Amino acid sequence: MNKKKRINITSGESFNEYIKTKINGIFVPFNEALMEGKPLFPLFDETFINERVMTHYNDLSKKDEYVKKMEIFIKNKELILNSEELILWFGEDTFCLINLLGLLTFLENNSYHGKLLYNILDEEKFIVKKEGISIELGNFTNSYVSLFNENVFVSTKNQLIDKGIKTYLELQDENHFLVQYIQENIDKMEEHQLLINLLNMTLEYGLSDVQLMKMINKYR
């Protein structure tokens, strides 16, 4: 296989479409939401994909929908793993950092040997806040497995990703302020207003309206 010198992996479809109009190159969106459910290991084998289908759709017959959503990444796995350099375009909210943890675990588990650089995004404004941060593989798999198998924090030796993991674990706590807010207000306000309030309260987490609705429904 001919090696590509550089491949860009982006945090999702919206930024992917934007950056393609600004910079020439190969751009691959990572259209996952690993904060949802308990992602399995190794990533992107058949068992992992089936588990993600059930997490996102609760219906294995919708596997084609998941594969289509992740199609560009899945089809380009070998190209990615054989690239000389990967540029990772992700935000610094919890949602993005957990996805980044999964992506780095995938690269680590598949013995990626190229250069890894991380560009920190402000995804709301499509602004690069910091670019060219070097990432060294070696500690992500253990952290990923400990997080999703045991709900335990193990350091990745990357301060930013460690912060994302800690915040993710805080969100699992029934005493977390979001959980408390939902329980206190679920019968006091309209669902739409509750959702808007939660979105405004969770900017640093990067949670979607779909994820927050799942939290709301959990406490009905």
Secondary structure, 3 states (H helix, E strand, C coil): CCCCCEEEEECCHHHHHHHHCCCCCCEEECCCCCCCCCCCCCCCCHHHHHHHHHHHHCCHHHHHHHHHHCHHHHHCHHHHHCCCEEEEEEECCHHHHHHHHHHHHHHHHCCCCCEEEEEEEECCCCEEEEEEEECCCCCHHHHHHHHHHHCCCCCCCCHHHHHHHHHHHHHCCCCCHHHHHHHHHCCCCCHHHHHHHHHHHCCCCCCCHHHHHHHHHHCC
